[in-house]
Amino acid sequence: METRSRKNLNKENDNKRVFVTVGTTKFDKLIQTICKPATLKCLQMLGYSEVLLQIGSGEVIPTDNRPAIKLDYYRYKSSIKEDIESADLIISHAGAGSCLEVLGAKKKLLVVINDELMNNHQLELAYQLYKDKHLYYCTCLNLTETLEDADFTCLEEFQPGKPELFVDHIDKMMGFV
């Protein structure tokens, strides 16, 4: 039964695109993990046919020698908005800006924690957004398993903050209103 539903899922998701972003940082371990045959095979099994990588200042240069899935990359752009909007799934580092931009675009998001960073501060943000049912998160070590197990249809839409409410509150406190 599980296999049949996975096959149906594949047919529904044919020609889907994955966008991977590391922001302005260097996160070679994520790029290497995405480019592993097992990860690409997993993405292909899930119905994805294209992977676009934003590799930042990393040293790993992906090569497209896998005819079953199209692989392309770039270092930086002035805006990744178009890449986010054209993707069906975003795999991102846990930078706050990247997470909020993707969630604001109402896209499926899998955050990959860079567990080599000091204090592992990325985990706090990713865990809270996961707990609030806005995304899934993992490390490079369990990326493929997380992709296989994640049910992105269970996630809830992220509601952006309303800074004007804070301004109104301060105005009232100060007696301006």
C-alpha positions in Angstrom: 0.0 0.0 0.0 2.8 2.5 0.9 4.6 1.7 -2.4 1.5 2.3 -4.4 0.8 5.7 -2.9 4.4 6.7 -3.3 4.2 5.8 -7.1 1.0 7.9 -7.4 2.7 10.8 -5.6 5.6 10.6 -8.1 3.2 11.0 -11.1 1.6 14.0 -9.5 4.9 15.7 -8.8 6.7 15.1 -12.2 8.8 18.0 -13.4 9.0 19.7 -10.0 11.9 21.9 -9.0 14.0 22.1 -5.8 15.9 25.3 -4.9 18.7 24.9 -2.4 20.2 28.0 -0.8 23.0 28.6 1.6 22.7 32.4 1.6 25.9 34.4 1.7 27.6 31.8 3.8 29.8 28.8 3.1 27.9 25.6 3.7 29.8 23.1 1.5 28.5 20.1 3.6 24.9 20.9 2.4 25.9 21.3 -1.2 27.9 18.0 -1.0 25.0 16.2 0.6 22.5 17.4 -2.0 24.8 16.3 -4.8 25.2 12.8 -3.4 23.6 10.1 -5.7 21.4 8.9 -2.8 20.0 12.4 -2.2 19.4 13.0 -5.9 17.8 9.6 -6.3 15.5 10.4 -3.3 14.5 13.7 -4.9 13.9 12.0 -8.2 11.7 9.3 -6.5 9.7 12.1 -5.0 9.0 13.5 -8.5 11.6 16.3 -8.6 13.4 16.7 -11.9 15.4 19.9 -11.4 17.7 21.1 -8.6 19.0 24.7 -8.5 21.8 25.4 -6.0 22.8 28.8 -4.7 26.2 27.9 -3.3 27.3 31.2 -1.8 31.0 31.5 -1.0 31.5 27.7 -0.9 34.4 25.8 -2.4 32.3 22.9 -3.7 31.4 23.2 -7.4 28.6 20.9 -8.4 28.8 19.0 -11.7 25.8 17.9 -13.7 26.7 14.3 -14.6 23.4 12.8 -13.6 21.1 12.7 -16.6 18.0 11.7 -14.6 17.9 15.0 -12.7 18.9 18.5 -14.0 21.4 20.2 -11.7 22.4 23.8 -12.0 24.0 26.4 -9.6 25.1 29.9 -9.1 26.9 31.8 -6.3 24.9 34.9 -5.7 22.1 37.0 -7.1 20.8 40.4 -6.0 17.5 38.6 -5.1 16.6 34.9 -4.9 12.8 35.8 -4.9 12.3 34.4 -8.4 14.1 31.1 -7.6 12.0 30.7 -4.5 8.7 31.4 -6.3 9.5 29.0 -9.1 10.5 26.1 -6.8 8.2 23.5 -5.4 10.5 22.7 -2.5 13.2 24.9 -0.9 16.0 23.3 1.1 17.8 26.0 3.0 20.3 26.8 5.6 18.7 28.0 8.9 19.4 31.7 8.4 16.5 33.8 9.7 16.3 35.9 6.5 16.1 32.9 4.2 13.6 31.1 6.4 11.3 34.1 6.6 11.5 34.9 2.9 10.6 31.3 2.0 7.8 31.0 4.5 6.5 34.4 3.4 6.3 33.0 -0.1 4.2 30.1 1.2 6.6 27.5 0.0 7.5 24.1 1.3 10.6 24.4 3.4 13.2 22.0 4.7 15.8 23.7 6.8 19.2 22.0 7.1 21.1 22.9 10.3 24.8 23.6 10.0 25.7 21.7 13.2 29.3 22.8 12.8 28.6 26.4 13.8 29.4 27.4 17.4 26.4 27.4 19.8 24.2 25.8 17.1 22.0 28.9 17.2 20.3 27.8 14.0 18.7 24.9 15.8 16.7 27.3 18.0 15.0 29.0 15.1 14.4 25.9 13.1 13.0 24.0 16.1 10.6 26.8 17.0 9.3 27.1 13.4 9.0 23.3 13.2 7.1 23.2 16.5 4.8 25.8 15.1 4.3 23.5 12.1 5.8 25.8 9.5 8.7 23.7 8.2 10.7 20.5 8.7 14.4 20.6 9.7 17.3 18.2 9.8 21.1 18.0 9.5 23.1 16.9 6.5 23.4 13.5 8.2 19.7 12.7 8.0 18.6 14.9 5.0 17.6 12.0 2.8 15.6 10.3 5.6 13.8 13.5 6.4 12.9 14.0 2.7 11.5 10.5 2.6 9.4 10.9 5.8 8.3 14.6 5.6 4.6 15.3 4.8 4.6 18.9 3.7 0.8 18.9 3.4 0.6 18.9 7.2 2.4 22.2 7.5 0.6 25.4 8.5 0.9 28.7 6.6 3.3 31.1 8.3 1.6 34.4 9.3 4.0 37.3 9.1 4.3 39.7 12.0 2.4 42.9 12.1 4.9 45.6 13.2 2.1 48.3 13.1 0.5 46.7 16.1 3.7 47.3 18.1 3.9 50.9 16.9 0.3 51.5 17.9 1.0 50.0 21.3 4.0 52.3 21.8 2.0 55.3 20.6 -0.7 54.6 23.1 1.8 54.2 25.9 3.5 57.4 25.0 0.1 59.2 24.9 0.3 60.1 21.2 -3.1 58.5 20.5 
